[in-house]
Amino acid sequence: MAAVCQGRSSPSLAIWYLGGTIACMAMTLRLSDEENRRLDELAAAEGRSKQDIVRMAVADRWVRHNREQRLSDAVDRALPRYQGLLDRLGTA
């Protein structure tokens, strides 16, 4: 990737840069000793790399977040419709 990034003057790179996507992104993840130990244990127990465990954790959290957001949106849409009923039930 470094060789591609250095050739910025290339017309084909400009087209790729403007119209393409980044297939892979590197990052540094700073963990405490305890977090790193837990990650090591998970990776060993599941027979996966630490990188795969982190990717799966991100994917799981993304799904959970989206599910929670959809539920919140549904409640926000439904609450005004049933507010009168909920108020009457609350005073019964």
HTML snippet that shows the backbone in 3Dmol.js (N, CA, C, O; Angstrom):
<script src="https://3Dmol.org/build/3Dmol-min.js"></script>
<div id="view" style="width:600px;height:400px;position:relative"></div>
<script>
const pdb = `
ATOM      1  N   MET A   1       0.818  -1.192   0.000  1.00  0.00           N
ATOM      2  CA  MET A   1       0.000   0.000   0.000  1.00  0.00           C
ATOM      3  C   MET A   1       0.860   1.253   0.000  1.00  0.00           C
ATOM      4  O   MET A   1       0.466   2.261  -0.587  1.00  0.00           O
ATOM      5  N   ALA A   2       2.013   1.219   0.636  1.00  0.00           N
ATOM      6  CA  ALA A   2       2.873   2.402   0.686  1.00  0.00           C
ATOM      7  C   ALA A   2       3.318   2.821  -0.699  1.00  0.00           C
ATOM      8  O   ALA A   2       3.399   4.014  -0.992  1.00  0.00           O
ATOM      9  N   ALA A   3       3.609   1.842  -1.565  1.00  0.00           N
ATOM     10  CA  ALA A   3       4.043   2.184  -2.920  1.00  0.00           C
ATOM     11  C   ALA A   3       2.925   2.886  -3.678  1.00  0.00           C
ATOM     12  O   ALA A   3       3.194   3.827  -4.424  1.00  0.00           O
ATOM     13  N   VAL A   4       1.695   2.459  -3.509  1.00  0.00           N
ATOM     14  CA  VAL A   4       0.563   3.096  -4.167  1.00  0.00           C
ATOM     15  C   VAL A   4       0.365   4.494  -3.623  1.00  0.00           C
ATOM     16  O   VAL A   4       0.104   5.420  -4.390  1.00  0.00           O
ATOM     17  N   CYS A   5       0.481   4.667  -2.328  1.00  0.00           N
ATOM     18  CA  CYS A   5       0.264   5.972  -1.716  1.00  0.00           C
ATOM     19  C   CYS A   5       1.324   6.985  -2.131  1.00  0.00           C
ATOM     20  O   CYS A   5       1.049   8.184  -2.157  1.00  0.00           O
ATOM     21  N   GLN A   6       2.525   6.527  -2.453  1.00  0.00           N
ATOM     22  CA  GLN A   6       3.583   7.451  -2.833  1.00  0.00           C
ATOM     23  C   GLN A   6       3.425   7.938  -4.261  1.00  0.00           C
ATOM     24  O   GLN A   6       3.972   8.989  -4.594  1.00  0.00           O
ATOM     25  N   GLY A   7       2.699   7.225  -5.129  1.00  0.00           N
ATOM     26  CA  GLY A   7       2.569   7.590  -6.530  1.00  0.00           C
ATOM     27  C   GLY A   7       1.381   8.487  -6.804  1.00  0.00           C
ATOM     28  O   GLY A   7       0.646   8.233  -7.758  1.00  0.00           O
ATOM     29  N   ARG A   8       1.163   9.497  -6.035  1.00  0.00           N
ATOM     30  CA  ARG A   8      -0.024  10.341  -6.121  1.00  0.00           C
ATOM     31  C   ARG A   8      -0.173  11.064  -7.449  1.00  0.00           C
ATOM     32  O   ARG A   8      -1.284  11.465  -7.796  1.00  0.00           O
ATOM     33  N   SER A   9       0.884  11.242  -8.190  1.00  0.00           N
ATOM     34  CA  SER A   9       0.777  11.989  -9.434  1.00  0.00           C
ATOM     35  C   SER A   9       0.212  11.146 -10.570  1.00  0.00           C
ATOM     36  O   SER A   9      -0.085  11.683 -11.637  1.00  0.00           O
ATOM     37  N   SER A  10       0.058   9.857 -10.372  1.00  0.00           N
ATOM     38  CA  SER A  10      -0.456   8.965 -11.405  1.00  0.00           C
ATOM     39  C   SER A  10      -1.933   9.236 -11.662  1.00  0.00           C
ATOM     40  O   SER A  10      -2.716   9.290 -10.714  1.00  0.00           O
ATOM     41  N   PRO A  11      -2.343   9.415 -12.959  1.00  0.00           N
ATOM     42  CA  PRO A  11      -3.760   9.631 -13.274  1.00  0.00           C
ATOM     43  C   PRO A  11      -4.644   8.465 -12.845  1.00  0.00           C
ATOM     44  O   PRO A  11      -5.763   8.674 -12.374  1.00  0.00           O
ATOM     45  N   SER A  12      -4.148   7.239 -13.005  1.00  0.00           N
ATOM     46  CA  SER A  12      -4.970   6.098 -12.597  1.00  0.00           C
ATOM     47  C   SER A  12      -5.172   6.086 -11.090  1.00  0.00           C
ATOM     48  O   SER A  12      -6.225   5.666 -10.611  1.00  0.00           O
ATOM     49  N   LEU A  13      -4.173   6.543 -10.334  1.00  0.00           N
ATOM     50  CA  LEU A  13      -4.323   6.621  -8.889  1.00  0.00           C
ATOM     51  C   LEU A  13      -5.360   7.674  -8.530  1.00  0.00           C
ATOM     52  O   LEU A  13      -6.148   7.472  -7.605  1.00  0.00           O
ATOM     53  N   ALA A  14      -5.373   8.792  -9.246  1.00  0.00           N
ATOM     54  CA  ALA A  14      -6.346   9.846  -8.959  1.00  0.00           C
ATOM     55  C   ALA A  14      -7.763   9.316  -9.166  1.00  0.00           C
ATOM     56  O   ALA A  14      -8.655   9.609  -8.371  1.00  0.00           O
ATOM     57  N   ILE A  15      -7.976   8.538 -10.231  1.00  0.00           N
ATOM     58  CA  ILE A  15      -9.300   7.963 -10.473  1.00  0.00           C
ATOM     59  C   ILE A  15      -9.641   6.986  -9.361  1.00  0.00           C
ATOM     60  O   ILE A  15     -10.756   7.008  -8.841  1.00  0.00           O
ATOM     61  N   TRP A  16      -8.706   6.136  -8.990  1.00  0.00           N
ATOM     62  CA  TRP A  16      -8.936   5.192  -7.903  1.00  0.00           C
ATOM     63  C   TRP A  16      -9.240   5.931  -6.611  1.00  0.00           C
ATOM     64  O   TRP A  16     -10.155   5.560  -5.875  1.00  0.00           O
ATOM     65  N   TYR A  17      -8.477   6.969  -6.339  1.00  0.00           N
ATOM     66  CA  TYR A  17      -8.646   7.707  -5.085  1.00  0.00           C
ATOM     67  C   TYR A  17     -10.008   8.366  -5.030  1.00  0.00           C
ATOM     68  O   TYR A  17     -10.668   8.343  -3.991  1.00  0.00           O
ATOM     69  N   LEU A  18     -10.432   8.948  -6.126  1.00  0.00           N
ATOM     70  CA  LEU A  18     -11.702   9.665  -6.133  1.00  0.00           C
ATOM     71  C   LEU A  18     -12.902   8.734  -6.199  1.00  0.00           C
ATOM     72  O   LEU A  18     -13.966   9.069  -5.679  1.00  0.00           O
ATOM     73  N   GLY A  19     -12.755   7.582  -6.823  1.00  0.00           N
ATOM     74  CA  GLY A  19     -13.907   6.730  -7.020  1.00  0.00           C
ATOM     75  C   GLY A  19     -13.870   5.428  -6.250  1.00  0.00           C
ATOM     76  O   GLY A  19     -14.875   4.717  -6.210  1.00  0.00           O
ATOM     77  N   GLY A  20     -12.766   5.096  -5.648  1.00  0.00           N
ATOM     78  CA  GLY A  20     -12.639   3.808  -4.983  1.00  0.00           C
ATOM     79  C   GLY A  20     -12.899   3.890  -3.490  1.00  0.00           C
ATOM     80  O   GLY A  20     -13.297   4.927  -2.959  1.00  0.00           O
ATOM     81  N   THR A  21     -12.670   2.796  -2.851  1.00  0.00           N
ATOM     82  CA  THR A  21     -12.794   2.741  -1.403  1.00  0.00           C
ATOM     83  C   THR A  21     -11.524   2.139  -0.834  1.00  0.00           C
ATOM     84  O   THR A  21     -10.748   1.500  -1.545  1.00  0.00           O
ATOM     85  N   ILE A  22     -11.329   2.347   0.420  1.00  0.00           N
ATOM     86  CA  ILE A  22     -10.182   1.764   1.105  1.00  0.00           C
ATOM     87  C   ILE A  22     -10.586   0.363   1.543  1.00  0.00           C
ATOM     88  O   ILE A  22     -11.545   0.198   2.297  1.00  0.00           O
ATOM     89  N   ALA A  23      -9.870  -0.627   1.082  1.00  0.00           N
ATOM     90  CA  ALA A  23     -10.214  -2.014   1.377  1.00  0.00           C
ATOM     91  C   ALA A  23      -9.770  -2.426   2.775  1.00  0.00           C
ATOM     92  O   ALA A  23     -10.362  -3.326   3.370  1.00  0.00           O
ATOM     93  N   CYS A  24      -8.748  -1.787   3.299  1.00  0.00           N
ATOM     94  CA  CYS A  24      -8.202  -2.190   4.582  1.00  0.00           C
ATOM     95  C   CYS A  24      -7.621  -0.970   5.279  1.00  0.00           C
ATOM     96  O   CYS A  24      -7.015  -0.112   4.638  1.00  0.00           O
ATOM     97  N   MET A  25      -7.804  -0.895   6.571  1.00  0.00           N
ATOM     98  CA  MET A  25      -7.304   0.237   7.332  1.00  0.00           C
ATOM     99  C   MET A  25      -6.546  -0.304   8.547  1.00  0.00           C
ATOM    100  O   MET A  25      -7.089  -1.102   9.310  1.00  0.00           O
ATOM    101  N   ALA A  26      -5.324   0.117   8.722  1.00  0.00           N
ATOM    102  CA  ALA A  26      -4.536  -0.295   9.878  1.00  0.00           C
ATOM    103  C   ALA A  26      -4.791   0.674  11.026  1.00  0.00           C
ATOM    104  O   ALA A  26      -5.059   1.856  10.808  1.00  0.00           O
ATOM    105  N   MET A  27      -4.705   0.165  12.237  1.00  0.00           N
ATOM    106  CA  MET A  27      -4.856   1.032  13.395  1.00  0.00           C
ATOM    107  C   MET A  27      -4.094   0.440  14.568  1.00  0.00           C
ATOM    108  O   MET A  27      -3.750  -0.742  14.576  1.00  0.00           O
ATOM    109  N   THR A  28      -3.840   1.275  15.545  1.00  0.00           N
ATOM    110  CA  THR A  28      -3.200   0.834  16.776  1.00  0.00           C
ATOM    111  C   THR A  28      -4.265   0.738  17.845  1.00  0.00           C
ATOM    112  O   THR A  28      -5.050   1.668  18.027  1.00  0.00           O
ATOM    113  N   LEU A  29      -4.300  -0.363  18.546  1.00  0.00           N
ATOM    114  CA  LEU A  29      -5.257  -0.574  19.619  1.00  0.00           C
ATOM    115  C   LEU A  29      -4.471  -0.693  20.919  1.00  0.00           C
ATOM    116  O   LEU A  29      -3.682  -1.621  21.097  1.00  0.00           O
ATOM    117  N   ARG A  30      -4.691   0.232  21.802  1.00  0.00           N
ATOM    118  CA  ARG A  30      -3.984   0.220  23.083  1.00  0.00           C
ATOM    119  C   ARG A  30      -4.860  -0.468  24.134  1.00  0.00           C
ATOM    120  O   ARG A  30      -5.976  -0.031  24.416  1.00  0.00           O
ATOM    121  N   LEU A  31      -4.334  -1.538  24.699  1.00  0.00           N
ATOM    122  CA  LEU A  31      -5.060  -2.311  25.699  1.00  0.00           C
ATOM    123  C   LEU A  31      -4.263  -2.360  26.985  1.00  0.00           C
ATOM    124  O   LEU A  31      -3.033  -2.325  26.972  1.00  0.00           O
ATOM    125  N   SER A  32      -4.976  -2.440  28.092  1.00  0.00           N
ATOM    126  CA  SER A  32      -4.306  -2.671  29.365  1.00  0.00           C
ATOM    127  C   SER A  32      -3.788  -4.110  29.361  1.00  0.00           C
ATOM    128  O   SER A  32      -4.156  -4.909  28.500  1.00  0.00           O
ATOM    129  N   ASP A  33      -2.939  -4.425  30.320  1.00  0.00           N
ATOM    130  CA  ASP A  33      -2.432  -5.799  30.415  1.00  0.00           C
ATOM    131  C   ASP A  33      -3.582  -6.788  30.597  1.00  0.00           C
ATOM    132  O   ASP A  33      -3.575  -7.870  30.011  1.00  0.00           O
ATOM    133  N   GLU A  34      -4.556  -6.416  31.400  1.00  0.00           N
ATOM    134  CA  GLU A  34      -5.707  -7.291  31.645  1.00  0.00           C
ATOM    135  C   GLU A  34      -6.542  -7.478  30.379  1.00  0.00           C
ATOM    136  O   GLU A  34      -6.946  -8.599  30.072  1.00  0.00           O
ATOM    137  N   GLU A  35      -6.803  -6.413  29.648  1.00  0.00           N
ATOM    138  CA  GLU A  35      -7.557  -6.511  28.396  1.00  0.00           C
ATOM    139  C   GLU A  35      -6.810  -7.369  27.384  1.00  0.00           C
ATOM    140  O   GLU A  35      -7.420  -8.177  26.683  1.00  0.00           O
ATOM    141  N   ASN A  36      -5.511  -7.201  27.305  1.00  0.00           N
ATOM    142  CA  ASN A  36      -4.702  -7.997  26.386  1.00  0.00           C
ATOM    143  C   ASN A  36      -4.724  -9.469  26.776  1.00  0.00           C
ATOM    144  O   ASN A  36      -4.787 -10.340  25.909  1.00  0.00           O
ATOM    145  N   ARG A  37      -4.674  -9.750  28.066  1.00  0.00           N
ATOM    146  CA  ARG A  37      -4.743 -11.135  28.547  1.00  0.00           C
ATOM    147  C   ARG A  37      -6.082 -11.756  28.161  1.00  0.00           C
ATOM    148  O   ARG A  37      -6.137 -12.896  27.698  1.00  0.00           O
ATOM    149  N   ARG A  38      -7.156 -10.998  28.354  1.00  0.00           N
ATOM    150  CA  ARG A  38      -8.485 -11.494  27.996  1.00  0.00           C
ATOM    151  C   ARG A  38      -8.586 -11.755  26.489  1.00  0.00           C
ATOM    152  O   ARG A  38      -9.155 -12.759  26.060  1.00  0.00           O
ATOM    153  N   LEU A  39      -8.033 -10.848  25.704  1.00  0.00           N
ATOM    154  CA  LEU A  39      -8.047 -11.026  24.255  1.00  0.00           C
ATOM    155  C   LEU A  39      -7.247 -12.263  23.858  1.00  0.00           C
ATOM    156  O   LEU A  39      -7.671 -13.027  22.991  1.00  0.00           O
ATOM    157  N   ASP A  40      -6.091 -12.461  24.490  1.00  0.00           N
ATOM    158  CA  ASP A  40      -5.294 -13.671  24.246  1.00  0.00           C
ATOM    159  C   ASP A  40      -6.101 -14.927  24.565  1.00  0.00           C
ATOM    160  O   ASP A  40      -6.089 -15.885  23.793  1.00  0.00           O
ATOM    161  N   GLU A  41      -6.800 -14.924  25.696  1.00  0.00           N
ATOM    162  CA  GLU A  41      -7.596 -16.080  26.107  1.00  0.00           C
ATOM    163  C   GLU A  41      -8.722 -16.364  25.117  1.00  0.00           C
ATOM    164  O   GLU A  41      -8.961 -17.514  24.751  1.00  0.00           O
ATOM    165  N   LEU A  42      -9.414 -15.302  24.687  1.00  0.00           N
ATOM    166  CA  LEU A  42     -10.486 -15.487  23.714  1.00  0.00           C
ATOM    167  C   LEU A  42      -9.952 -16.056  22.403  1.00  0.00           C
ATOM    168  O   LEU A  42     -10.526 -16.986  21.838  1.00  0.00           O
ATOM    169  N   ALA A  43      -8.862 -15.493  21.933  1.00  0.00           N
ATOM    170  CA  ALA A  43      -8.276 -15.947  20.674  1.00  0.00           C
ATOM    171  C   ALA A  43      -7.874 -17.412  20.772  1.00  0.00           C
ATOM    172  O   ALA A  43      -8.141 -18.192  19.858  1.00  0.00           O
ATOM    173  N   ALA A  44      -7.236 -17.788  21.868  1.00  0.00           N
ATOM    174  CA  ALA A  44      -6.804 -19.180  22.045  1.00  0.00           C
ATOM    175  C   ALA A  44      -8.014 -20.112  22.162  1.00  0.00           C
ATOM    176  O   ALA A  44      -8.025 -21.191  21.570  1.00  0.00           O
ATOM    177  N   ALA A  45      -9.023 -19.703  22.919  1.00  0.00           N
ATOM    178  CA  ALA A  45     -10.198 -20.548  23.128  1.00  0.00           C
ATOM    179  C   ALA A  45     -10.973 -20.771  21.831  1.00  0.00           C
ATOM    180  O   ALA A  45     -11.533 -21.847  21.619  1.00  0.00           O
ATOM    181  N   GLU A  46     -11.004 -19.766  20.972  1.00  0.00           N
ATOM    182  CA  GLU A  46     -11.774 -19.865  19.738  1.00  0.00           C
ATOM    183  C   GLU A  46     -10.922 -20.268  18.535  1.00  0.00           C
ATOM    184  O   GLU A  46     -11.442 -20.483  17.440  1.00  0.00           O
ATOM    185  N   GLY A  47      -9.614 -20.367  18.747  1.00  0.00           N
ATOM    186  CA  GLY A  47      -8.732 -20.730  17.648  1.00  0.00           C
ATOM    187  C   GLY A  47      -8.705 -19.676  16.550  1.00  0.00           C
ATOM    188  O   GLY A  47      -8.603 -20.002  15.367  1.00  0.00           O
ATOM    189  N   ARG A  48      -8.796 -18.433  16.941  1.00  0.00           N
ATOM    190  CA  ARG A  48      -8.805 -17.315  15.995  1.00  0.00           C
ATOM    191  C   ARG A  48      -7.662 -16.367  16.344  1.00  0.00           C
ATOM    192  O   ARG A  48      -7.055 -16.463  17.410  1.00  0.00           O
ATOM    193  N   SER A  49      -7.388 -15.459  15.428  1.00  0.00           N
ATOM    194  CA  SER A  49      -6.380 -14.442  15.720  1.00  0.00           C
ATOM    195  C   SER A  49      -7.002 -13.361  16.594  1.00  0.00           C
ATOM    196  O   SER A  49      -8.221 -13.200  16.636  1.00  0.00           O
ATOM    197  N   LYS A  50      -6.154 -12.634  17.278  1.00  0.00           N
ATOM    198  CA  LYS A  50      -6.635 -11.508  18.081  1.00  0.00           C
ATOM    199  C   LYS A  50      -7.336 -10.489  17.186  1.00  0.00           C
ATOM    200  O   LYS A  50      -8.330  -9.883  17.586  1.00  0.00           O
ATOM    201  N   GLN A  51      -6.819 -10.304  15.984  1.00  0.00           N
ATOM    202  CA  GLN A  51      -7.419  -9.379  15.032  1.00  0.00           C
ATOM    203  C   GLN A  51      -8.847  -9.819  14.689  1.00  0.00           C
ATOM    204  O   GLN A  51      -9.756  -8.991  14.638  1.00  0.00           O
ATOM    205  N   ASP A  52      -9.039 -11.105  14.458  1.00  0.00           N
ATOM    206  CA  ASP A  52     -10.377 -11.614  14.148  1.00  0.00           C
ATOM    207  C   ASP A  52     -11.332 -11.408  15.325  1.00  0.00           C
ATOM    208  O   ASP A  52     -12.495 -11.057  15.130  1.00  0.00           O
ATOM    209  N   ILE A  53     -10.841 -11.626  16.536  1.00  0.00           N
ATOM    210  CA  ILE A  53     -11.681 -11.432  17.726  1.00  0.00           C
ATOM    211  C   ILE A  53     -12.131  -9.977  17.816  1.00  0.00           C
ATOM    212  O   ILE A  53     -13.300  -9.711  18.092  1.00  0.00           O
ATOM    213  N   VAL A  54     -11.227  -9.041  17.588  1.00  0.00           N
ATOM    214  CA  VAL A  54     -11.573  -7.626  17.648  1.00  0.00           C
ATOM    215  C   VAL A  54     -12.558  -7.277  16.533  1.00  0.00           C
ATOM    216  O   VAL A  54     -13.534  -6.566  16.767  1.00  0.00           O
ATOM    217  N   ARG A  55     -12.305  -7.775  15.322  1.00  0.00           N
ATOM    218  CA  ARG A  55     -13.243  -7.514  14.218  1.00  0.00           C
ATOM    219  C   ARG A  55     -14.638  -8.019  14.543  1.00  0.00           C
ATOM    220  O   ARG A  55     -15.629  -7.328  14.303  1.00  0.00           O
ATOM    221  N   MET A  56     -14.713  -9.229  15.090  1.00  0.00           N
ATOM    222  CA  MET A  56     -16.007  -9.796  15.435  1.00  0.00           C
ATOM    223  C   MET A  56     -16.688  -8.974  16.527  1.00  0.00           C
ATOM    224  O   MET A  56     -17.904  -8.787  16.492  1.00  0.00           O
ATOM    225  N   ALA A  57     -15.925  -8.489  17.485  1.00  0.00           N
ATOM    226  CA  ALA A  57     -16.489  -7.668  18.557  1.00  0.00           C
ATOM    227  C   ALA A  57     -17.062  -6.366  17.996  1.00  0.00           C
ATOM    228  O   ALA A  57     -18.131  -5.922  18.413  1.00  0.00           O
ATOM    229  N   VAL A  58     -16.356  -5.768  17.064  1.00  0.00           N
ATOM    230  CA  VAL A  58     -16.846  -4.537  16.430  1.00  0.00           C
ATOM    231  C   VAL A  58     -18.125  -4.831  15.651  1.00  0.00           C
ATOM    232  O   VAL A  58     -19.095  -4.078  15.742  1.00  0.00           O
ATOM    233  N   ALA A  59     -18.131  -5.907  14.896  1.00  0.00           N
ATOM    234  CA  ALA A  59     -19.318  -6.265  14.112  1.00  0.00           C
ATOM    235  C   ALA A  59     -20.514  -6.543  15.025  1.00  0.00           C
ATOM    236  O   ALA A  59     -21.627  -6.100  14.741  1.00  0.00           O
ATOM    237  N   ASP A  60     -20.289  -7.274  16.121  1.00  0.00           N
ATOM    238  CA  ASP A  60     -21.370  -7.564  17.065  1.00  0.00           C
ATOM    239  C   ASP A  60     -21.906  -6.287  17.698  1.00  0.00           C
ATOM    240  O   ASP A  60     -23.118  -6.121  17.835  1.00  0.00           O
ATOM    241  N   ARG A  61     -21.013  -5.393  18.080  1.00  0.00           N
ATOM    242  CA  ARG A  61     -21.442  -4.132  18.700  1.00  0.00           C
ATOM    243  C   ARG A  61     -22.207  -3.277  17.712  1.00  0.00           C
ATOM    244  O   ARG A  61     -23.178  -2.620  18.088  1.00  0.00           O
ATOM    245  N   TRP A  62     -21.786  -3.271  16.443  1.00  0.00           N
ATOM    246  CA  TRP A  62     -22.470  -2.497  15.406  1.00  0.00           C
ATOM    247  C   TRP A  62     -23.900  -3.013  15.229  1.00  0.00           C
ATOM    248  O   TRP A  62     -24.837  -2.221  15.135  1.00  0.00           O
ATOM    249  N   VAL A  63     -24.068  -4.341  15.184  1.00  0.00           N
ATOM    250  CA  VAL A  63     -25.398  -4.937  15.047  1.00  0.00           C
ATOM    251  C   VAL A  63     -26.262  -4.554  16.240  1.00  0.00           C
ATOM    252  O   VAL A  63     -27.415  -4.157  16.067  1.00  0.00           O
ATOM    253  N   ARG A  64     -25.721  -4.667  17.442  1.00  0.00           N
ATOM    254  CA  ARG A  64     -26.472  -4.332  18.655  1.00  0.00           C
ATOM    255  C   ARG A  64     -26.875  -2.860  18.661  1.00  0.00           C
ATOM    256  O   ARG A  64     -28.009  -2.522  18.999  1.00  0.00           O
ATOM    257  N   HIS A  65     -25.943  -1.992  18.285  1.00  0.00           N
ATOM    258  CA  HIS A  65     -26.240  -0.558  18.233  1.00  0.00           C
ATOM    259  C   HIS A  65     -27.363  -0.264  17.250  1.00  0.00           C
ATOM    260  O   HIS A  65     -28.285   0.487  17.568  1.00  0.00           O
ATOM    261  N   ASN A  66     -27.294  -0.852  16.057  1.00  0.00           N
ATOM    262  CA  ASN A  66     -28.329  -0.620  15.051  1.00  0.00           C
ATOM    263  C   ASN A  66     -29.678  -1.158  15.499  1.00  0.00           C
ATOM    264  O   ASN A  66     -30.708  -0.532  15.247  1.00  0.00           O
ATOM    265  N   ARG A  67     -29.686  -2.307  16.158  1.00  0.00           N
ATOM    266  CA  ARG A  67     -30.933  -2.870  16.674  1.00  0.00           C
ATOM    267  C   ARG A  67     -31.528  -1.930  17.723  1.00  0.00           C
ATOM    268  O   ARG A  67     -32.729  -1.659  17.703  1.00  0.00           O
ATOM    269  N   GLU A  68     -30.693  -1.432  18.637  1.00  0.00           N
ATOM    270  CA  GLU A  68     -31.164  -0.503  19.665  1.00  0.00           C
ATOM    271  C   GLU A  68     -31.685   0.786  19.035  1.00  0.00           C
ATOM    272  O   GLU A  68     -32.681   1.346  19.492  1.00  0.00           O
ATOM    273  N   GLN A  69     -31.015   1.251  17.991  1.00  0.00           N
ATOM    274  CA  GLN A  69     -31.443   2.479  17.321  1.00  0.00           C
ATOM    275  C   GLN A  69     -32.783   2.285  16.626  1.00  0.00           C
ATOM    276  O   GLN A  69     -33.647   3.160  16.681  1.00  0.00           O
ATOM    277  N   ARG A  70     -32.958   1.136  15.970  1.00  0.00           N
ATOM    278  CA  ARG A  70     -34.242   0.864  15.306  1.00  0.00           C
ATOM    279  C   ARG A  70     -35.374   0.768  16.320  1.00  0.00           C
ATOM    280  O   ARG A  70     -36.477   1.251  16.062  1.00  0.00           O
ATOM    281  N   LEU A  71     -35.115   0.151  17.470  1.00  0.00           N
ATOM    282  CA  LEU A  71     -36.124   0.056  18.525  1.00  0.00           C
ATOM    283  C   LEU A  71     -36.473   1.443  19.053  1.00  0.00           C
ATOM    284  O   LEU A  71     -37.647   1.764  19.241  1.00  0.00           O
ATOM    285  N   SER A  72     -35.465   2.250  19.288  1.00  0.00           N
ATOM    286  CA  SER A  72     -35.693   3.619  19.763  1.00  0.00           C
ATOM    287  C   SER A  72     -36.507   4.415  18.751  1.00  0.00           C
ATOM    288  O   SER A  72     -37.413   5.155  19.133  1.00  0.00           O
ATOM    289  N   ASP A  73     -36.197   4.274  17.479  1.00  0.00           N
ATOM    290  CA  ASP A  73     -36.943   4.973  16.428  1.00  0.00           C
ATOM    291  C   ASP A  73     -38.401   4.512  16.400  1.00  0.00           C
ATOM    292  O   ASP A  73     -39.307   5.329  16.237  1.00  0.00           O
ATOM    293  N   ALA A  74     -38.629   3.211  16.557  1.00  0.00           N
ATOM    294  CA  ALA A  74     -39.999   2.678  16.551  1.00  0.00           C
ATOM    295  C   ALA A  74     -40.785   3.206  17.745  1.00  0.00           C
ATOM    296  O   ALA A  74     -41.953   3.569  17.609  1.00  0.00           O
ATOM    297  N   VAL A  75     -40.154   3.249  18.907  1.00  0.00           N
ATOM    298  CA  VAL A  75     -40.819   3.781  20.098  1.00  0.00           C
ATOM    299  C   VAL A  75     -41.137   5.260  19.896  1.00  0.00           C
ATOM    300  O   VAL A  75     -42.225   5.713  20.251  1.00  0.00           O
ATOM    301  N   ASP A  76     -40.205   6.008  19.333  1.00  0.00           N
ATOM    302  CA  ASP A  76     -40.444   7.431  19.076  1.00  0.00           C
ATOM    303  C   ASP A  76     -41.614   7.649  18.123  1.00  0.00           C
ATOM    304  O   ASP A  76     -42.347   8.629  18.256  1.00  0.00           O
ATOM    305  N   ARG A  77     -41.795   6.741  17.161  1.00  0.00           N
ATOM    306  CA  ARG A  77     -42.920   6.868  16.224  1.00  0.00           C
ATOM    307  C   ARG A  77     -44.240   6.449  16.880  1.00  0.00           C
ATOM    308  O   ARG A  77     -45.280   7.057  16.631  1.00  0.00           O
ATOM    309  N   ALA A  78     -44.193   5.403  17.724  1.00  0.00           N
ATOM    310  CA  ALA A  78     -45.415   4.852  18.308  1.00  0.00           C
ATOM    311  C   ALA A  78     -45.899   5.634  19.527  1.00  0.00           C
ATOM    312  O   ALA A  78     -47.104   5.714  19.766  1.00  0.00           O
ATOM    313  N   LEU A  79     -45.002   6.199  20.281  1.00  0.00           N
ATOM    314  CA  LEU A  79     -45.380   6.858  21.536  1.00  0.00           C
ATOM    315  C   LEU A  79     -46.420   7.956  21.342  1.00  0.00           C
ATOM    316  O   LEU A  79     -47.404   7.972  22.082  1.00  0.00           O
ATOM    317  N   PRO A  80     -46.262   8.872  20.395  1.00  0.00           N
ATOM    318  CA  PRO A  80     -47.298   9.905  20.241  1.00  0.00           C
ATOM    319  C   PRO A  80     -48.681   9.316  19.924  1.00  0.00           C
ATOM    320  O   PRO A  80     -49.701   9.845  20.367  1.00  0.00           O
ATOM    321  N   ARG A  81     -48.708   8.241  19.170  1.00  0.00           N
ATOM    322  CA  ARG A  81     -49.983   7.617  18.789  1.00  0.00           C
ATOM    323  C   ARG A  81     -50.723   7.055  20.002  1.00  0.00           C
ATOM    324  O   ARG A  81     -51.948   7.136  20.081  1.00  0.00           O
ATOM    325  N   TYR A  82     -49.977   6.489  20.938  1.00  0.00           N
ATOM    326  CA  TYR A  82     -50.590   5.829  22.093  1.00  0.00           C
ATOM    327  C   TYR A  82     -50.441   6.623  23.394  1.00  0.00           C
ATOM    328  O   TYR A  82     -50.732   6.092  24.466  1.00  0.00           O
ATOM    329  N   GLN A  83     -50.006   7.855  23.327  1.00  0.00           N
ATOM    330  CA  GLN A  83     -49.757   8.625  24.534  1.00  0.00           C
ATOM    331  C   GLN A  83     -51.016   8.780  25.389  1.00  0.00           C
ATOM    332  O   GLN A  83     -50.952   8.641  26.611  1.00  0.00           O
ATOM    333  N   GLY A  84     -52.153   9.067  24.761  1.00  0.00           N
ATOM    334  CA  GLY A  84     -53.405   9.210  25.517  1.00  0.00           C
ATOM    335  C   GLY A  84     -53.750   7.946  26.268  1.00  0.00           C
ATOM    336  O   GLY A  84     -54.108   8.007  27.445  1.00  0.00           O
ATOM    337  N   LEU A  85     -53.652   6.806  25.620  1.00  0.00           N
ATOM    338  CA  LEU A  85     -53.937   5.531  26.253  1.00  0.00           C
ATOM    339  C   LEU A  85     -52.973   5.282  27.408  1.00  0.00           C
ATOM    340  O   LEU A  85     -53.390   4.853  28.484  1.00  0.00           O
ATOM    341  N   LEU A  86     -51.701   5.546  27.193  1.00  0.00           N
ATOM    342  CA  LEU A  86     -50.698   5.341  28.251  1.00  0.00           C
ATOM    343  C   LEU A  86     -50.986   6.252  29.443  1.00  0.00           C
ATOM    344  O   LEU A  86     -50.816   5.838  30.590  1.00  0.00           O
ATOM    345  N   ASP A  87     -51.416   7.474  29.188  1.00  0.00           N
ATOM    346  CA  ASP A  87     -51.753   8.397  30.285  1.00  0.00           C
ATOM    347  C   ASP A  87     -52.955   7.879  31.063  1.00  0.00           C
ATOM    348  O   ASP A  87     -52.963   7.928  32.293  1.00  0.00           O
ATOM    349  N   ARG A  88     -53.977   7.380  30.354  1.00  0.00           N
ATOM    350  CA  ARG A  88     -55.150   6.837  31.039  1.00  0.00           C
ATOM    351  C   ARG A  88     -54.796   5.590  31.850  1.00  0.00           C
ATOM    352  O   ARG A  88     -55.281   5.421  32.969  1.00  0.00           O
ATOM    353  N   LEU A  89     -53.964   4.726  31.300  1.00  0.00           N
ATOM    354  CA  LEU A  89     -53.542   3.534  32.028  1.00  0.00           C
ATOM    355  C   LEU A  89     -52.714   3.888  33.252  1.00  0.00           C
ATOM    356  O   LEU A  89     -52.769   3.209  34.277  1.00  0.00           O
ATOM    357  N   GLY A  90     -51.951   4.955  33.127  1.00  0.00           N
ATOM    358  CA  GLY A  90     -51.101   5.371  34.251  1.00  0.00           C
ATOM    359  C   GLY A  90     -51.883   5.896  35.428  1.00  0.00           C
ATOM    360  O   GLY A  90     -51.398   5.838  36.557  1.00  0.00           O
ATOM    361  N   THR A  91     -53.086   6.408  35.201  1.00  0.00           N
ATOM    362  CA  THR A  91     -53.896   6.947  36.296  1.00  0.00           C
ATOM    363  C   THR A  91     -54.908   5.946  36.807  1.00  0.00           C
ATOM    364  O   THR A  91     -55.624   6.226  37.768  1.00  0.00           O
ATOM    365  N   ALA A  92     -54.982   4.767  36.173  1.00  0.00           N
ATOM    366  CA  ALA A  92     -55.987   3.755  36.585  1.00  0.00           C
ATOM    367  C   ALA A  92     -55.554   3.021  37.822  1.00  0.00           C
ATOM    368  O   ALA A  92     -56.272   2.144  38.302  1.00  0.00           O
TER     369      ALA A  92
END
`;
const viewer = $3Dmol.createViewer("view");
viewer.addModel(pdb, "pdb");
viewer.setStyle({}, {cartoon: {color: "spectrum"}});
viewer.zoomTo();
viewer.render();
</script>
